[in-house]
Amino acid sequence: MFSTLRRRSSSPAFLFLIVALGLIPPSLVAAEGARGADPSKMDPRIDPCQDFYLYASGTWLAKNPIPPDRSSWGAGSELQEQNFKVLRQILEETAADRSAPAGSVKAKVGEFYRVGMDESRIEKDGLKPLDATFAGIAAIADADALARAIGRLHRQGTGPAFNVFVAQDSKKSTETIGQLYQGGLGLPERDYYLSDDPHMKELRAKYQEHVRRMFELAGDSPTVAAANAQTVLDFETRLAKASMTPVEQRDPNAIYHRMSLAQLNGQAPGFAWKTYFSAVGLPEGEFNVGQPEFFKEVGVMTTQAPLKDWKTYLRWNVLNASAPYLASALVNEHFKFYGQALSGQKELKDRWKRVLQAVDGELGEGLGQLYVEKAFPPEAKAKALAMVVNLKAALGDRLRTIDWIGEDTRRQALRKLDAIVVKIGYPDKWRDYSGLKVDGGSYLANVRQGEEFEFQRNLNKIGKPLDRLEWGITTPTVDAYYNPNLNEIVFPAGILQPPFFDPKADDASNYGSMGAIIGHELTHGFDDEGRQFDADGNLKDWWTAEDVKRYKERADAIARQYSAYVAVDDLHINGELTLGENIADIGGVKIAYVALQKALAGKPAPAKIDGLTADQRFFLAFAQGWRRNTTPESVRVQVASDPHSPAPFRVRGPMADTPAFSVAFGCARGATGSANAEIW
């Protein structure tokens, strides 16, 4: 996963339930004149049968170094930058226009941006926006007060100890329930605390030094700050030891444990759960606990760890979550670790970009309404929908003809495909922000009010009929996703722009780029996780035992294929962590190719363009969509924690498994390093 524009879909709820495309790594309207597969990006000196990634994009890769304010740069990044320009114009015009009716979406968007851009006010306030929160932490006197404090922080978007969110019940998809999930770590995931790898150990030391400097900026003496940093590292290491690995979390049954409050108290005693539920606002009905052993450790830590250590840890969580919205000293120190040390980014993004992302995070659909008016005409939506219909038909043909699944499984698979809901462009019903308070106070206060508004909005879903019109990402986002619990695929207006989707480009280019993206999301419904959910979005075993065995044999082959790839230095891709995305990449391009043939059927054979056949342009458009330069630091984080393979292997892997590619470029048998690994 990654986040593009800052949004709530980066929460654990999104990570568990929604499978995103990953066009922009943990960080629209493309460059003028971009129309389909582009020969100027190619490096014709490279043999396409040996390395199609470099053949398709080698010249672009050589001429496009990573900008200093980013840790990677690619097609999605170019798209996002142009999109940022559109959004900046919208925000600056909205902020300057004081005539919008009080309480309107436009007024709130403008006020949020104005306050966030008021640097002099933010510098003058310093740490004052944290005074009340720090005082509340200092006043914690017992376990009940600790649980109340954690509940309050969770409501405001700070995540100490664990995560809480609201999502569909995986086995009763019409019900919305509370979800408790492991968390509380300042580093990307558990291995950063536990691994003996020299790179991981170095980052741990840098992280501890960063925490120390942050405490000093918050007013602690050097001696106290150093002791507090050690406390935080020790605290988070205990949480890390109790955490499931990213691979373990990919099993949806392993993170489903529906229980009552009484059962949670029995399994994880020590923490004042009833007090916490009251403070955070969760009803005491049944809910899901993702990792019971983790929560058992939270209970043990509540009784074993001194209260002063809990206070230090909570204070750190507040500092860490709040730093991007405070004075420059805190902003810069936060960036020094998370941007530079962890990701290899050289410079901080311009302030307007950071505030824009905050607006998208807290008022995303309000901003989206203004964006759609400028950037997404109705004809684009109609053409995108036609492509989706064609892609679904192509996948249906594949499901009807593959010979390794039995008829019972085939019928269920076709039923699920037919039931997939398609959402394109923007929601049919915009979110109501009338209850969100945005004022001229502190920037951090507006962010916290946005977080709490969204948290309460989600809490209000519990016990109510499921809203199937809701979207999981905002309209300007350069991404797409599949949600297994809703059995839906979603393509916001932000991605339905050149170079991924261009109504003026030829069919081969559109099917190679946007068609493969659509195919990717459709295939997620049948990847190793998605296949475990039925047509109604329930986690349910609908496969025969024989078909499951045959599926796993094929999936294991894909895992072995990708585990052999070296991402950076001697670091291999984790084929088990990336399995679902790799299945979707391979299936997506194959389905898109079949759909292109459907689109061209009965028409005169397309003429060559730039000396390239339609099939060649299809594969070039696909490969060029994944062009990306990435810092080694960012690649390491991605391999450790991201279910997506690094960009080069999102081309090399699928091409090795796609016979039509070898035919299009005249590759000899085995020349592409074919692993013969395929499912769909």
C-alpha positions as CSV (number, residue, x, y, z in Angstrom):
1,M,0.0,0.0,0.0
2,F,0.9,3.6,-0.2
3,S,-0.7,6.9,0.2
4,T,-1.0,9.4,-2.6
5,L,-2.8,12.4,-1.4
6,R,-3.0,12.2,2.4
7,R,-6.3,10.3,3.0
8,R,-8.0,8.1,5.5
9,S,-7.7,5.1,3.3
10,S,-4.1,4.8,4.6
11,S,-5.6,3.6,7.9
12,P,-5.5,-0.1,8.9
13,A,-9.1,-0.4,7.7
14,F,-8.0,0.4,4.2
15,L,-4.9,-1.8,4.4
16,F,-7.0,-4.8,5.4
17,L,-10.1,-4.3,3.2
18,I,-9.0,-2.5,0.1
19,V,-6.4,-3.6,-2.4
20,A,-5.0,-0.5,-4.1
21,L,-3.0,-0.3,-7.3
22,G,0.1,1.4,-5.9
23,L,0.9,3.8,-8.7
24,I,2.6,6.2,-6.4
25,P,4.7,4.7,-3.6
26,P,4.5,5.7,0.0
27,S,4.3,9.1,-1.0
28,L,-3.9,14.5,-12.9
29,V,-3.6,15.3,-16.1
30,A,-0.2,14.4,-17.5
31,A,2.3,16.4,-19.4
32,E,0.9,18.3,-22.3
33,G,0.8,16.3,-25.5
34,A,1.2,12.9,-23.9
35,R,-0.7,10.5,-26.2
36,G,-0.4,6.8,-25.7
37,A,2.8,4.7,-25.9
38,D,5.7,7.2,-26.4
39,P,8.8,6.1,-28.5
40,S,10.8,9.0,-27.1
41,K,10.9,7.2,-23.7
42,M,12.3,4.0,-25.2
43,D,15.9,2.8,-25.3
44,P,16.2,0.9,-28.6
45,R,19.7,-0.3,-27.7
46,I,18.1,-2.7,-25.2
47,D,16.8,-6.1,-26.4
48,P,13.1,-6.1,-25.5
49,C,13.2,-9.8,-24.9
50,Q,16.0,-9.4,-22.3
51,D,14.7,-6.4,-20.3
52,F,11.5,-4.9,-21.5
53,Y,11.3,-2.5,-18.6
54,L,14.5,-0.7,-19.8
55,Y,13.7,-1.1,-23.4
56,A,10.3,0.7,-22.9
57,S,11.5,3.5,-20.6
58,G,15.3,3.5,-20.5
59,T,15.7,7.0,-22.1
60,W,13.1,8.5,-19.8
61,L,14.7,6.9,-16.7
62,A,18.1,8.3,-17.7
63,K,16.7,11.8,-18.3
64,N,14.4,12.1,-15.3
65,P,16.2,12.1,-12.0
66,I,14.2,12.1,-8.8
67,P,13.2,15.6,-7.8
68,P,14.7,16.6,-4.4
69,D,11.3,16.8,-2.7
70,R,10.4,13.2,-3.6
71,S,11.8,9.7,-2.9
72,S,10.6,8.4,-6.3
73,W,9.6,9.8,-9.7
74,G,7.4,8.1,-12.3
75,A,4.4,8.3,-14.5
76,G,2.1,8.5,-11.5
77,S,4.2,11.2,-10.0
78,E,4.1,13.3,-13.1
79,L,0.3,12.9,-13.1
80,Q,0.1,13.9,-9.5
81,E,2.3,17.0,-9.9
82,Q,0.1,18.3,-12.7
83,N,-3.0,17.4,-10.6
84,F,-1.5,19.4,-7.7
85,K,-1.3,22.4,-10.0
86,V,-5.0,22.1,-10.7
87,L,-5.8,21.6,-7.0
88,R,-3.6,24.5,-6.0
89,Q,-5.4,26.9,-8.3
90,I,-8.8,25.7,-6.8
91,L,-7.6,26.1,-3.3
92,E,-6.0,29.5,-3.7
93,E,-9.1,30.8,-5.5
94,T,-11.3,29.4,-2.8
95,A,-9.2,30.7,0.0
96,A,-9.2,34.2,-1.5
97,D,-13.0,34.2,-2.0
98,R,-14.6,35.2,1.3
99,S,-18.1,35.4,-0.3
100,A,-18.9,31.6,0.1
101,P,-21.8,31.1,2.5
102,A,-20.7,30.4,6.1
103,G,-20.7,26.7,6.8
104,S,-20.6,25.7,3.1
105,V,-18.1,23.2,1.8
106,K,-16.4,25.9,-0.2
107,A,-16.0,28.1,2.8
108,K,-14.6,25.2,4.9
109,V,-12.1,24.2,2.2
110,G,-11.0,27.8,1.8
111,E,-10.6,28.4,5.6
112,F,-8.7,25.2,6.1
113,Y,-6.2,26.1,3.4
114,R,-5.9,29.7,4.6
115,V,-5.1,28.6,8.2
116,G,-2.6,25.9,7.0
117,M,-0.7,28.5,4.9
118,D,-0.4,31.0,7.7
119,E,3.2,30.2,8.6
120,S,3.7,33.3,10.7
121,R,0.8,32.4,13.0
122,I,2.0,28.8,13.2
123,E,5.6,29.8,14.1
124,K,4.3,32.2,16.7
125,D,2.1,29.5,18.3
126,G,5.0,27.1,18.6
127,L,4.0,24.2,20.9
128,K,0.9,26.0,22.3
129,P,-1.5,23.8,20.3
130,L,-0.2,20.8,22.3
131,D,-0.5,22.4,25.8
132,A,-3.9,20.9,26.7
133,T,-3.0,17.5,25.4
134,F,0.3,17.3,27.2
135,A,-1.5,18.5,30.4
136,G,-4.0,15.7,30.1
137,I,-1.2,13.1,29.7
138,A,0.6,14.5,32.7
139,A,-2.5,14.2,34.8
140,I,-2.9,10.4,34.1
141,A,-3.0,8.8,37.6
142,D,-4.2,5.2,37.0
143,A,-5.2,2.6,34.5
144,D,-8.6,4.0,33.9
145,A,-7.2,7.5,33.2
146,L,-4.7,5.9,30.8
147,A,-7.4,4.1,28.8
148,R,-9.4,7.3,28.6
149,A,-6.4,9.2,27.4
150,I,-5.7,6.7,24.7
151,G,-9.4,6.8,23.6
152,R,-9.3,10.6,23.3
153,L,-6.1,10.4,21.2
154,H,-7.5,7.7,18.9
155,R,-10.5,9.9,18.2
156,Q,-8.1,12.8,17.1
157,G,-6.0,10.7,14.7
158,T,-3.1,9.8,17.0
159,G,-2.5,6.1,17.3
160,P,-0.7,5.0,20.5
161,A,-0.6,1.3,21.5
162,F,-3.0,0.0,18.8
163,N,-5.4,1.1,16.1
164,V,-9.2,1.3,16.1
165,F,-11.5,1.8,13.2
166,V,-14.9,0.9,11.8
167,A,-15.3,-1.5,8.9
168,Q,-17.6,-4.3,7.5
169,D,-17.5,-7.6,9.3
170,S,-15.5,-9.9,7.0
171,K,-18.0,-12.8,7.5
172,K,-21.2,-10.7,7.7
173,S,-20.5,-8.1,5.1
174,T,-23.9,-6.3,5.6
175,E,-22.8,-5.5,9.2
176,T,-20.5,-2.7,10.2
177,I,-18.5,-3.2,13.4
178,G,-15.6,-1.9,15.4
179,Q,-12.2,-3.2,14.6
180,L,-9.1,-3.4,16.9
181,Y,-5.8,-3.8,15.2
182,Q,-2.1,-3.9,16.1
183,G,-0.2,-0.7,15.8
184,G,1.6,1.8,18.0
185,L,5.0,1.7,16.1
186,G,6.9,4.7,14.9
187,L,9.0,2.7,12.4
188,P,7.3,1.1,9.3
189,E,6.9,-2.5,10.7
190,R,8.1,-5.0,13.3
191,D,11.4,-6.1,11.6
192,Y,12.7,-2.6,11.9
193,Y,12.9,-3.2,15.7
194,L,13.9,-6.9,15.6
195,S,16.1,-7.5,12.6
196,D,19.9,-7.8,12.9
197,D,20.3,-6.6,9.3
198,P,22.9,-3.8,9.5
199,H,20.6,-1.4,7.5
200,M,17.8,-2.0,10.0
201,K,20.1,-1.5,13.0
202,E,21.4,1.7,11.6
203,L,17.8,3.0,11.1
204,R,16.9,2.0,14.7
205,A,19.8,4.1,15.9
206,K,18.8,7.1,13.7
207,Y,15.2,6.7,14.9
208,Q,16.2,6.8,18.6
209,E,18.3,9.9,17.9
210,H,15.3,11.5,16.1
211,V,13.0,10.8,19.1
212,R,15.6,12.3,21.4
213,R,15.8,15.5,19.3
214,M,12.0,15.8,19.2
215,F,11.8,15.6,23.0
216,E,14.4,18.3,23.3
217,L,12.4,20.5,20.9
218,A,9.4,19.9,23.2
219,G,11.4,21.3,26.1
220,D,13.1,18.4,27.7
221,S,16.7,18.7,28.9
222,P,19.3,16.6,26.8
223,T,19.6,14.1,29.6
224,V,15.8,13.7,30.1
225,A,15.3,13.6,26.3
226,A,17.8,10.8,25.9
227,A,16.2,8.7,28.6
228,N,12.8,9.3,27.1
229,A,14.0,8.2,23.7
230,Q,15.2,4.9,25.2
231,T,11.9,4.4,26.9
232,V,10.0,4.9,23.6
233,L,12.3,2.5,21.7
234,D,12.0,-0.2,24.4
235,F,8.2,0.3,24.6
236,E,7.7,0.0,20.8
237,T,10.1,-3.0,20.7
238,R,7.8,-4.8,23.0
239,L,4.8,-4.0,20.8
240,A,6.8,-5.1,17.7
241,K,7.6,-8.5,19.3
242,A,3.9,-9.1,19.8
243,S,3.0,-8.0,16.3
244,M,2.1,-10.3,13.4
245,T,4.4,-10.0,10.3
246,P,3.1,-8.4,7.1
247,V,2.9,-11.8,5.5
248,E,0.9,-13.3,8.4
249,Q,-1.6,-10.4,8.1
250,R,-2.3,-11.3,4.5
251,D,-4.4,-14.3,5.7
252,P,-7.9,-12.8,6.2
253,N,-8.9,-15.6,8.5
254,A,-5.9,-15.0,10.8
255,I,-7.0,-11.5,11.5
256,Y,-10.6,-12.2,12.1
257,H,-11.7,-12.8,15.7
258,R,-15.1,-11.5,16.5
259,M,-15.8,-11.2,20.2
260,S,-17.6,-9.3,22.9
261,L,-16.1,-6.9,25.5
262,A,-16.3,-9.7,28.1
263,Q,-14.3,-12.0,25.9
264,L,-11.7,-9.3,25.2
265,N,-11.4,-8.7,28.9
266,G,-10.8,-12.4,29.4
267,Q,-8.2,-12.7,26.6
268,A,-6.4,-9.4,27.2
269,P,-6.8,-8.5,30.9
270,G,-5.0,-5.6,32.4
271,F,-6.1,-2.8,30.1
272,A,-9.3,-1.0,31.1
273,W,-11.3,-1.9,28.0
274,K,-14.7,-0.8,29.2
275,T,-13.3,2.6,30.0
276,Y,-11.5,2.8,26.7
277,F,-14.7,1.9,24.7
278,S,-16.6,4.6,26.5
279,A,-13.9,7.2,25.8
280,V,-13.4,6.3,22.2
281,G,-17.2,6.0,21.6
282,L,-17.4,2.3,20.6
283,P,-20.6,0.5,21.6
284,E,-20.0,-2.6,23.7
285,G,-21.5,-5.0,21.2
286,E,-19.4,-7.4,19.2
287,F,-16.3,-6.3,17.3
288,N,-13.3,-7.8,15.6
289,V,-9.9,-8.1,17.2
290,G,-7.3,-8.6,14.5
291,Q,-4.5,-9.9,16.7
292,P,-5.5,-11.2,20.1
293,E,-2.0,-12.1,21.2
294,F,-0.9,-8.5,20.5
295,F,-3.7,-7.1,22.6
296,K,-2.8,-9.6,25.4
297,E,0.6,-8.0,25.4
298,V,-1.0,-4.5,25.6
299,G,-2.8,-5.7,28.7
300,V,0.4,-7.1,30.2
301,M,2.3,-3.9,29.5
302,T,-0.5,-1.9,31.2
303,T,0.2,-3.8,34.4
304,Q,4.0,-4.1,34.1
305,A,5.2,-0.9,32.5
306,P,5.5,2.1,34.9
307,L,2.8,4.7,34.4
308,K,5.6,7.3,33.7
309,D,6.8,5.2,30.8
310,W,3.2,5.1,29.4
311,K,3.1,8.9,29.7
312,T,6.4,9.3,27.9
313,Y,5.2,7.0,25.1
314,L,1.9,8.9,24.7
315,R,3.7,12.2,24.7
316,W,5.9,10.9,21.9
317,N,2.9,9.7,19.9
318,V,1.4,13.2,20.1
319,L,4.6,14.9,19.1
320,N,5.1,12.5,16.2
321,A,1.5,12.8,14.8
322,S,1.4,16.6,15.3
323,A,4.8,17.6,14.0
324,P,3.8,18.2,10.4
325,Y,1.2,20.8,11.5
326,L,3.4,22.8,13.9
327,A,6.3,25.2,13.8
328,S,9.2,24.7,11.4
329,A,11.7,23.2,13.9
330,L,9.4,20.3,14.5
331,V,8.4,20.0,10.8
332,N,12.1,19.9,9.7
333,E,13.1,17.4,12.4
334,H,10.2,15.1,11.5
335,F,11.2,15.3,7.8
336,K,14.9,14.7,8.6
337,F,14.1,11.2,9.8
338,Y,10.9,10.1,7.9
339,G,11.8,11.9,4.6
340,Q,15.6,11.8,4.5
341,A,16.8,8.9,6.6
342,L,13.9,6.5,5.9
343,S,13.0,7.4,2.3
344,G,16.0,9.2,0.8
345,Q,14.1,12.3,0.0
346,K,16.4,15.3,-0.1
347,E,14.1,18.3,0.4
348,L,10.8,19.0,2.1
349,K,7.8,19.5,-0.2
350,D,6.7,23.1,-0.7
351,R,4.3,24.2,2.0
352,W,1.3,24.5,-0.4
353,K,1.7,20.9,-1.4
354,R,1.7,19.7,2.2
355,V,-1.3,21.8,3.1
356,L,-3.1,20.6,0.0
357,Q,-2.6,17.0,1.1
358,A,-4.0,17.9,4.5
359,V,-7.1,19.4,2.9
360,D,-7.5,16.3,0.8
361,G,-7.2,14.2,4.0
362,E,-9.8,16.0,6.1
363,L,-12.1,17.5,3.4
364,G,-11.4,15.2,0.5
365,E,-14.8,15.0,-1.0
366,G,-15.4,18.7,-0.5
367,L,-12.2,19.4,-2.5
368,G,-13.2,16.6,-4.9
369,Q,-16.5,18.4,-5.8
370,L,-14.5,21.5,-6.8
371,Y,-11.9,19.3,-8.7
372,V,-14.5,17.4,-10.8
373,E,-15.9,20.6,-12.2
374,K,-12.5,21.4,-13.7
375,A,-10.9,18.1,-14.6
376,F,-13.4,15.3,-15.5
377,P,-15.8,15.7,-18.3
378,P,-18.8,13.3,-18.6
379,E,-17.5,11.8,-21.9
380,A,-14.4,10.5,-20.0
381,K,-16.6,8.6,-17.5
382,A,-18.6,7.0,-20.3
383,K,-15.5,5.8,-22.2
384,A,-13.9,4.4,-19.0
385,L,-17.1,2.5,-18.2
386,A,-17.1,1.0,-21.7
387,M,-13.6,-0.3,-21.1
388,V,-14.6,-1.8,-17.8
389,V,-17.5,-3.7,-19.4
390,N,-15.1,-5.0,-22.0
391,L,-12.5,-6.1,-19.4
392,K,-15.2,-7.9,-17.3
393,A,-16.3,-9.7,-20.5
394,A,-12.7,-10.8,-21.1
395,L,-12.2,-12.1,-17.6
396,G,-15.5,-13.9,-17.9
397,D,-14.3,-15.6,-21.1
398,R,-11.1,-16.7,-19.2
399,L,-13.1,-18.1,-16.3
400,R,-15.3,-20.1,-18.6
401,T,-12.4,-21.7,-20.4
402,I,-9.6,-22.4,-17.9
403,D,-9.3,-26.1,-17.4
404,W,-8.0,-26.4,-13.9
405,I,-11.1,-25.4,-11.9
406,G,-14.2,-27.5,-11.5
407,E,-17.7,-26.5,-12.5
408,D,-18.9,-25.7,-9.0
409,T,-16.0,-23.3,-8.5
410,R,-16.4,-21.9,-12.0
411,R,-20.1,-21.1,-11.4
412,Q,-19.3,-19.3,-8.1
413,A,-16.5,-17.4,-9.8
414,L,-18.7,-16.2,-12.6
415,R,-21.4,-15.2,-10.1
416,K,-18.8,-13.1,-8.3
417,L,-17.5,-11.5,-11.4
418,D,-21.0,-10.6,-12.5
419,A,-21.7,-9.0,-9.1
420,I,-18.6,-6.7,-9.0
421,V,-19.8,-3.1,-8.7
422,V,-18.0,-0.5,-10.8
423,K,-17.5,3.1,-9.5
424,I,-15.9,5.6,-11.9
425,G,-14.9,9.2,-11.5
426,Y,-16.6,10.4,-8.3
427,P,-19.3,9.4,-5.8
428,D,-23.0,9.6,-6.7
429,K,-23.6,11.1,-3.3
430,W,-21.1,13.6,-1.9
431,R,-20.2,13.5,1.8
432,D,-22.0,15.8,4.2
433,Y,-19.5,18.1,6.0
434,S,-22.0,20.2,7.8
435,G,-20.9,18.8,11.2
436,L,-17.2,19.5,10.7
437,K,-15.9,22.5,12.5
438,V,-13.2,24.5,10.6
439,D,-12.2,27.8,12.0
440,G,-9.4,30.4,12.1
441,G,-7.7,28.8,15.1
442,S,-4.6,26.6,14.9
443,Y,-3.8,24.5,11.9
444,L,-3.3,21.4,14.1
445,A,-6.7,22.0,15.7
446,N,-8.4,21.9,12.3
447,V,-6.6,18.7,11.4
448,R,-7.7,17.1,14.7
449,Q,-11.3,18.3,14.2
450,G,-11.2,16.7,10.8
451,E,-9.9,13.5,12.2
452,E,-12.5,13.4,15.0
453,F,-15.3,14.3,12.6
454,E,-14.3,11.4,10.3
455,F,-13.9,9.0,13.3
456,Q,-17.4,9.8,14.6
457,R,-18.9,9.6,11.1
458,N,-17.6,6.1,10.9
459,L,-18.8,5.2,14.4
460,N,-22.2,6.3,13.4
461,K,-22.3,3.5,10.8
462,I,-22.4,0.8,13.5
463,G,-25.9,-0.8,13.6
464,K,-27.0,1.1,10.5
465,P,-27.7,-0.3,7.0
466,L,-24.6,-0.6,4.9
467,D,-23.9,2.4,2.6
468,R,-22.8,0.9,-0.7
469,L,-22.4,4.4,-2.3
470,E,-19.4,5.4,-0.2
471,W,-15.9,5.7,-1.6
472,G,-12.7,4.7,0.1
473,I,-10.4,7.3,-1.6
474,T,-10.9,10.8,-2.7
475,T,-11.8,12.0,-6.2
476,P,-8.4,13.6,-7.1
477,T,-6.4,10.6,-6.1
478,V,-4.0,8.9,-8.6
479,D,-4.9,5.4,-7.7
480,A,-7.6,2.7,-8.0
481,Y,-8.7,-0.2,-5.7
482,Y,-10.7,-3.3,-5.2
483,N,-12.7,-3.8,-2.0
484,P,-13.5,-7.5,-1.3
485,N,-16.2,-6.8,1.3
486,L,-18.1,-4.6,-1.1
487,N,-17.0,-6.6,-4.1
488,E,-16.3,-3.4,-6.0
489,I,-13.7,-1.8,-8.2
490,V,-13.2,2.0,-7.9
491,F,-11.4,4.4,-10.3
492,P,-11.4,8.0,-9.2
493,A,-11.2,10.9,-11.7
494,G,-7.6,11.5,-10.6
495,I,-6.3,8.4,-12.4
496,L,-8.6,8.7,-15.4
497,Q,-6.3,11.1,-17.1
498,P,-3.4,10.9,-19.5
499,P,-1.1,9.0,-19.7
500,F,-3.1,6.2,-18.0
501,F,-6.4,7.1,-19.7
502,D,-6.7,9.3,-22.8
503,P,-9.8,9.4,-25.0
504,K,-7.6,10.8,-27.8
505,A,-5.1,7.9,-27.7
506,D,-5.4,4.7,-29.8
507,D,-7.2,1.7,-28.3
508,A,-3.9,-0.3,-27.9
509,S,-2.4,2.5,-25.7
510,N,-5.5,2.8,-23.6
511,Y,-5.9,-0.9,-23.1
512,G,-2.2,-1.3,-22.3
513,S,-2.3,1.4,-19.6
514,M,-5.8,1.9,-18.2
515,G,-7.1,-1.5,-19.4
516,A,-4.3,-3.2,-17.5
517,I,-5.2,-1.2,-14.4
518,I,-8.8,-2.2,-14.7
519,G,-7.8,-5.8,-15.2
520,H,-5.5,-5.6,-12.2
521,E,-8.3,-4.5,-9.9
522,L,-10.7,-7.1,-11.4
523,T,-8.1,-9.8,-10.8
524,H,-7.8,-8.8,-7.1
525,G,-11.2,-10.4,-6.7
526,F,-9.6,-13.7,-7.5
527,D,-6.1,-13.3,-6.1
528,D,-4.9,-15.4,-3.1
529,E,-6.8,-13.2,-0.7
530,G,-9.7,-11.9,-2.8
531,R,-10.6,-15.4,-3.9
532,Q,-11.6,-16.2,-0.2
533,F,-14.5,-13.7,-0.4
534,D,-17.7,-14.6,-2.1
535,A,-19.9,-12.6,-4.5
536,D,-21.6,-10.9,-1.5
537,G,-18.4,-9.8,0.1
538,N,-18.2,-12.5,2.8
539,L,-15.1,-14.3,3.9
540,K,-16.4,-17.7,3.0
541,D,-14.9,-21.0,1.6
542,W,-16.6,-21.3,-1.8
543,W,-13.8,-23.4,-3.5
544,T,-13.6,-27.1,-3.6
545,A,-10.6,-28.7,-1.9
546,E,-9.2,-29.9,-5.2
547,D,-9.5,-26.5,-6.8
548,V,-7.8,-24.8,-3.7
549,K,-4.9,-27.2,-4.1
550,R,-4.5,-26.5,-7.8
551,Y,-4.7,-22.7,-7.1
552,K,-2.1,-22.9,-4.4
553,E,0.3,-24.8,-6.7
554,R,0.0,-22.0,-9.2
555,A,0.3,-19.2,-6.6
556,D,3.4,-20.9,-5.1
557,A,5.0,-20.7,-8.5
558,I,4.4,-17.0,-8.7
559,A,5.8,-16.5,-5.2
560,R,9.0,-18.4,-6.1
561,Q,9.3,-16.4,-9.3
562,Y,9.2,-13.0,-7.6
563,S,11.3,-14.1,-4.6
564,A,14.2,-14.7,-7.0
565,Y,14.2,-11.0,-8.1
566,V,16.8,-8.8,-6.4
567,A,15.2,-5.3,-5.6
568,V,18.4,-3.5,-4.5
569,D,21.9,-4.6,-3.5
570,D,21.4,-8.2,-2.3
571,L,17.8,-7.6,-1.0
572,H,15.3,-9.9,-2.6
573,I,11.6,-9.2,-3.1
574,N,9.4,-11.1,-0.6
575,G,7.3,-13.2,-3.0
576,E,4.8,-14.1,-0.3
577,L,4.2,-10.5,0.8
578,T,3.7,-9.4,-2.8
579,L,1.8,-12.4,-4.0
580,G,-1.6,-10.8,-4.3
581,E,-0.3,-7.8,-6.2
582,N,1.8,-9.9,-8.5
583,I,-1.1,-12.2,-9.3
584,A,-3.1,-9.0,-10.1
585,D,-0.3,-7.6,-12.3
586,I,0.0,-10.8,-14.3
587,G,-3.7,-11.3,-14.6
588,G,-4.4,-7.7,-15.3
589,V,-2.2,-7.4,-18.4
590,K,-3.4,-10.7,-19.8
591,I,-7.1,-9.8,-19.4
592,A,-6.5,-6.3,-20.9
593,Y,-4.8,-7.9,-23.9
594,V,-7.8,-10.2,-24.5
595,A,-10.1,-7.2,-24.1
596,L,-8.1,-5.3,-26.7
597,Q,-8.6,-8.1,-29.2
598,K,-12.4,-7.9,-28.4
599,A,-12.3,-4.1,-29.0
600,L,-10.5,-4.5,-32.3
601,A,-12.6,-7.5,-33.5
602,G,-14.5,-6.8,-36.8
603,K,-12.5,-3.7,-37.5
604,P,-9.8,-3.2,-40.1
605,A,-6.3,-4.1,-38.7
606,P,-4.9,-1.0,-37.0
607,A,-2.1,0.6,-38.9
608,K,1.4,0.9,-37.4
609,I,2.0,4.0,-35.4
610,D,5.6,5.1,-35.0
611,G,6.6,1.9,-36.6
612,L,4.9,-0.1,-33.8
613,T,2.1,-2.6,-34.2
614,A,-1.0,-2.4,-32.0
615,D,0.2,-5.3,-29.9
616,Q,3.6,-3.7,-29.4
617,R,2.0,-0.4,-28.5
618,F,-0.2,-2.2,-26.0
619,F,2.8,-3.7,-24.1
620,L,4.8,-0.5,-24.4
621,A,1.9,1.5,-22.8
622,F,1.7,-1.0,-20.0
623,A,5.5,-0.9,-19.3
624,Q,5.7,2.9,-19.6
625,G,3.0,3.3,-17.0
626,W,5.4,1.7,-14.5
627,R,8.5,3.8,-15.3
628,R,9.9,5.0,-12.0
629,N,13.2,6.1,-10.5
630,T,13.3,5.3,-6.8
631,T,15.8,6.0,-4.0
632,P,17.5,2.8,-2.6
633,E,16.2,3.8,0.9
634,S,12.6,3.9,-0.4
635,V,13.0,0.5,-2.2
636,R,14.2,-1.0,1.1
637,V,11.1,0.3,3.0
638,Q,8.9,-1.0,0.1
639,V,10.4,-4.5,0.2
640,A,10.0,-4.7,4.0
641,S,6.4,-3.5,4.3
642,D,4.6,-2.9,1.0
643,P,2.6,-5.7,-0.8
644,H,3.5,-4.2,-4.2
645,S,6.7,-5.2,-6.0
646,P,9.2,-2.4,-7.0
647,A,8.3,-0.9,-10.3
648,P,10.7,-2.7,-12.6
649,F,9.4,-6.1,-11.6
650,R,5.8,-5.0,-12.2
651,V,6.9,-5.1,-15.8
652,R,9.5,-7.9,-15.9
653,G,7.4,-10.3,-14.0
654,P,4.2,-10.1,-16.0
655,M,6.1,-10.1,-19.3
656,A,7.9,-13.3,-18.4
657,D,4.5,-14.9,-17.9
658,T,2.7,-13.5,-21.0
659,P,3.2,-15.5,-24.2
660,A,1.5,-12.8,-26.3
661,F,4.3,-10.4,-25.4
662,S,6.9,-12.8,-26.7
663,V,4.9,-13.1,-30.0
664,A,4.6,-9.3,-30.3
665,F,8.3,-8.8,-30.1
666,G,9.5,-12.0,-31.7
667,C,11.2,-13.4,-28.6
668,A,12.6,-16.9,-28.7
669,R,11.2,-19.4,-26.4
670,G,12.6,-18.8,-22.9
671,A,14.2,-15.5,-23.9
672,T,12.1,-13.5,-21.5
673,G,13.0,-15.7,-18.5
674,S,9.5,-17.1,-18.5
675,A,8.5,-18.8,-15.2
676,N,5.3,-20.2,-16.7
677,A,3.6,-19.0,-13.6
678,E,0.0,-18.0,-14.1
679,I,-3.4,-18.4,-12.6
680,W,-5.9,-16.4,-14.6
